Amino acid sequence: MNTNQIATLLQALPYMRRHKGATLVIKCGGEIARDPAVLEQLAGDIALCAHVGMRPVVVHGGGPQATELSRKLGHEPRIVAGRRVTDDATLEVAKMVFNGKINIDIASALRRHGLSPVGLSGVDGDLIEATRRPITEMRDPKTGVTEKVDFGHVGDIVRINTHVLQTLLDHNYVPVLASLGADRSGKIYNINADTVASGIAVDMKADKLILLTSAPGLLRDVEDPTSLIGHLTAHAADELLKTRGVVGGMVPKLTTLIAAVRGGVARGHILNGNAPHSLLVELFTKDGTGTMVTTRDEERVYLEE
């Protein structure tokens, strides 16, 4: 082992001590789960976190895979303002893809790295109670056209009960959760995975909510990858949204982190899940990678570290 490797380990040691016992809710996007090499690396990073005493919960979506399977079955998905309309056929695809292939692929990768994953969805263990989303007026940002949209079997969260997740963590299992929920009558709904991850993190009083995406984080200039905003408070993030300093798919992600932080999650992160070991760099180095959102009090703690 050379001097640089020793220095890296020494730099990581205080963060390992600080994060021991911490609950991490890690949302893995479908675009990350579909690449076997990226998924394998992520599984190794999550395993390292677990082996040094952290408590990871993995939440996943699967939009790209659902779109691909729908088209193979001759059904063209309908997306309105970035949101998937879930008709009867799309719901069947979501059940097959989310709680089937993707869930098993992630669990299998974690198992190869010495963990004991348990695949489930929000339908299991009375975890997520949802209700059908009402007809909603939506404006397409590309065309400017506003229309009333029936999203079909898309659910809004009514209640979250993470007892089953806490029980699994207490017995050294790693929950891998597909973003489906059900109402009291058992009707199944497709729920946005970022929203599920945020709700889970708040209910569990998680130390961190981490959204893994294909973007580097929040940029001041979307054309300039060096303009990354490393950290900001929920208040500052609100101001960016009000002044339209954030656009596109980053808007709902930032909104998700703001809600989680204000709901009691200590720190929220947006990371590039395709970048090598971005999760470990964020957790075990001072500068980290991606964008972190905190309360003002937690920002002071961060600056003093």
C-alpha positions in Angstrom: 0.0 0.0 0.0 1.5 3.4 -1.1 1.4 6.7 0.8 -1.5 8.1 -1.3 -3.7 5.0 -0.4 -2.9 5.4 3.3 -3.7 9.1 3.1 -7.1 8.3 1.5 -7.9 5.8 4.2 -7.0 8.3 6.9 -9.1 11.0 5.3 -12.1 8.6 5.2 -11.7 7.3 8.8 -13.5 10.2 10.7 -16.4 10.1 8.2 -16.7 6.3 8.8 -16.9 7.0 12.6 -19.4 9.8 12.1 -21.7 7.8 9.8 -21.6 4.5 11.8 -25.3 3.6 12.5 -26.5 6.3 10.1 -29.6 5.4 8.0 -29.2 6.2 4.2 -32.1 6.2 1.8 -30.5 5.8 -1.6 -32.7 6.3 -4.7 -31.4 4.6 -7.8 -32.8 5.7 -11.1 -33.7 3.3 -13.8 -31.0 4.6 -16.1 -28.4 3.5 -13.5 -29.9 0.1 -12.8 -30.0 -0.8 -16.5 -26.2 -0.7 -16.9 -24.7 -3.9 -15.4 -21.2 -2.3 -14.9 -22.6 0.8 -13.1 -25.0 -1.3 -11.0 -22.1 -3.6 -10.0 -20.0 -0.7 -8.9 -22.9 0.9 -7.0 -23.6 -2.4 -5.2 -20.0 -2.5 -4.1 -20.2 1.0 -2.8 -23.4 0.3 -0.9 -21.8 -2.9 0.5 -18.8 -0.9 1.8 -21.2 1.5 3.6 -23.1 -1.4 5.2 -19.9 -3.2 6.2 -18.7 -0.1 8.1 -21.9 0.1 10.1 -24.3 2.2 8.0 -27.9 1.2 7.3 -28.8 1.5 3.6 -32.3 1.4 2.2 -32.4 1.3 -1.6 -35.4 2.7 -3.5 -35.6 2.4 -7.2 -37.7 3.4 -10.2 -37.4 2.0 -13.7 -38.8 4.5 -16.2 -36.4 3.6 -19.1 -37.0 -0.2 -18.7 -40.7 0.3 -18.5 -40.7 2.3 -21.7 -38.6 -0.3 -23.4 -40.9 -3.2 -22.4 -44.0 -1.3 -23.3 -42.8 -0.7 -26.8 -41.8 -4.4 -27.2 -45.4 -5.3 -26.2 -46.7 -2.8 -28.8 -47.8 -0.2 -26.4 -46.5 3.4 -26.8 -46.1 5.1 -23.3 -47.6 8.5 -22.8 -45.5 11.0 -21.0 -46.9 14.4 -20.1 -44.5 17.1 -18.7 -42.1 14.4 -17.8 -44.8 12.3 -15.9 -45.8 8.9 -17.0 -49.5 8.2 -17.6 -50.2 4.8 -16.1 -53.1 3.1 -17.9 -54.0 -0.6 -17.4 -51.3 -1.9 -19.7 -48.6 0.4 -18.3 -49.5 -0.7 -14.7 -48.9 -4.3 -15.7 -45.6 -3.4 -17.2 -44.7 -1.4 -14.0 -45.4 -4.4 -11.8 -43.3 -6.7 -14.0 -40.4 -4.3 -14.4 -40.3 -2.5 -11.0 -41.1 -5.3 -8.6 -39.6 -7.9 -11.0 -36.5 -7.5 -13.1 -35.0 -4.3 -11.6 -35.7 -5.3 -8.0 -34.1 -8.7 -8.6 -31.1 -7.3 -10.5 -30.3 -4.8 -7.7 -30.8 -7.5 -5.0 -28.6 -9.9 -6.9 -25.8 -7.3 -7.3 -25.9 -6.5 -3.5 -25.8 -10.2 -2.7 -22.6 -10.7 -4.8 -21.0 -8.1 -2.5 -21.8 -10.0 0.7 -25.1 -8.3 1.7 -28.5 -9.8 2.5 -30.9 -7.9 0.4 -34.7 -8.2 0.7 -36.8 -7.1 -2.3 -40.2 -5.6 -1.7 -42.5 -2.9 -2.8 -44.7 -0.4 -1.0 -47.5 -2.9 -1.2 -45.7 -5.2 1.2 -46.0 -4.9 5.0 -48.6 -2.1 4.7 -45.6 0.2 3.8 -47.1 2.7 1.5 -50.8 3.6 1.4 -51.7 5.6 -1.7 -54.7 7.1 -3.5 -55.4 7.6 -7.1 -54.1 11.0 -8.4 -57.0 13.2 -9.3 -57.3 14.7 -12.8 -54.6 17.3 -12.9 -54.1 20.4 -15.0 -50.6 20.2 -16.5 -48.6 22.6 -18.6 -46.1 21.1 -21.1 -42.9 23.2 -20.7 -41.9 22.4 -24.3 -45.1 23.5 -26.0 -46.7 25.8 -23.4 -50.0 24.0 -23.9 -52.0 23.3 -20.7 -54.3 20.3 -20.5 -56.2 18.3 -18.0 -54.6 14.9 -17.6 -56.0 11.7 -16.1 -52.8 9.9 -15.0 -54.7 6.6 -14.5 -53.1 4.3 -11.9 -50.6 6.9 -10.6 -50.7 7.2 -6.9 -50.2 10.0 -4.4 -48.9 8.9 -1.0 -51.4 9.0 1.9 -49.4 7.3 4.6 -46.1 5.6 5.1 -45.3 3.0 7.7 -41.6 2.0 7.7 -41.8 -0.5 10.5 -41.0 -3.4 8.2 -37.9 -1.5 6.9 -36.7 -0.8 10.4 -37.2 -4.4 11.3 -35.1 -5.6 8.3 -32.3 -3.1 9.1 -32.3 -4.2 12.7 -31.6 -7.7 11.5 -28.8 -6.7 9.1 -30.9 -7.0 5.9 -30.8 -4.4 3.1 -34.3 -3.4 1.9 -34.6 -2.9 -1.9 -37.9 -1.1 -2.5 -39.9 -0.8 -5.8 -41.9 2.4 -6.0 -45.4 0.9 -6.0 -48.1 1.4 -3.4 -51.7 0.4 -2.7 -54.9 1.8 -1.3 -56.9 0.2 1.5 -58.8 -2.0 -1.0 -55.6 -3.3 -2.5 -55.6 -1.4 -5.7 -52.0 -0.9 -6.9 -50.5 2.4 -7.9 -47.4 3.5 -9.7 -45.6 6.2 -7.6 -42.7 8.5 -8.5 -39.6 6.9 -7.0 -38.1 10.2 -5.8 -41.3 10.9 -3.9 -41.2 7.5 -2.4 -37.6 7.8 -1.3 -38.3 11.2 0.3 -41.3 9.9 2.2 -39.4 6.9 3.4 -36.5 9.0 4.5 -38.7 11.4 6.4 -40.6 8.6 8.1 -37.4 6.8 9.1 -35.8 10.1 10.3 -32.9 9.2 8.0 -29.5 10.9 8.2 -29.3 11.2 4.4 -31.5 11.0 1.3 -29.3 10.4 -1.8 -30.8 10.7 -5.3 -28.6 9.0 -7.8 -29.1 10.4 -11.3 -27.3 10.8 -14.6 -26.6 14.4 -13.9 -23.5 15.7 -11.9 -25.8 17.7 -9.5 -27.2 21.2 -9.6 -25.4 23.5 -12.0 -25.5 27.3 -12.1 -25.1 27.1 -15.8 -26.4 23.9 -17.4 -23.9 24.3 -20.2 -20.9 24.5 -17.8 -20.2 21.3 -15.8 -17.7 23.3 -13.7 -20.5 25.5 -12.3 -21.6 22.8 -9.8 -23.3 24.1 -6.6 -21.7 21.9 -3.9 -24.0 22.7 -1.1 -26.9 25.1 -0.3 -29.6 25.5 2.3 -33.3 24.6 1.7 -34.0 28.4 1.8 -31.4 29.1 -0.9 -32.8 26.2 -3.0 -36.3 27.7 -2.7 -35.0 31.0 -4.0 -33.4 29.3 -7.0 -36.7 27.7 -7.9 -38.6 31.0 -7.5 -36.1 32.8 -9.8 -36.1 29.9 -12.3 -32.4 29.3 -11.6 -33.2 25.6 -12.0 -34.8 24.0 -15.0 -35.9 20.7 -16.4 -35.8 17.4 -14.5 -33.7 19.0 -11.7 -36.7 21.0 -10.5 -38.7 18.0 -9.0 -35.4 16.5 -7.6 -34.5 19.7 -5.8 -38.1 20.1 -4.6 -37.9 16.5 -3.3 -34.7 17.3 -1.3 -36.2 20.5 0.1 -39.3 18.6 1.4 -37.1 15.9 2.9 -34.8 18.3 4.7 -37.7 20.3 6.1 -39.3 17.0 7.1 -36.3 16.1 9.3 -33.8 14.4 7.1 -30.4 15.9 8.0 -28.9 16.1 4.5 -30.1 15.6 1.0 -27.9 14.9 -2.0 -28.0 14.7 -5.8 -25.2 12.7 -7.2 -24.2 11.4 -10.6 -24.7 7.6 -10.1 -22.7 6.9 -13.3 -19.5 8.6 -12.0 -17.0 6.2 -10.5 -17.7 5.7 -6.7 -19.6 9.0 -6.4 -21.4 7.7 -3.3 -18.2 7.0 -1.5 -16.6 10.3 -2.5 -19.7 12.1 -1.2 -19.8 10.2 2.1 -16.1 9.9 3.0 -14.4 13.1 1.8 -14.8 16.7 2.8 -15.3 18.2 -0.7 -17.6 15.3 -1.8 -19.3 15.4 -5.2 -22.7 16.5 -6.4 -25.0 18.8 -4.6 -26.0 18.8 -0.9 -29.1 20.5 0.6 -29.4 21.1 4.3 -31.1 23.3 6.9 -29.2 26.4 8.0 -28.4 24.7 11.3 -27.0 21.6 9.5 -25.0 23.8 7.2 -23.2 25.2 10.1 -22.4 21.7 11.3 -21.1 20.8 7.8 -18.9 23.9 7.6 -17.3 23.1 11.0 -16.4 19.5 10.0 
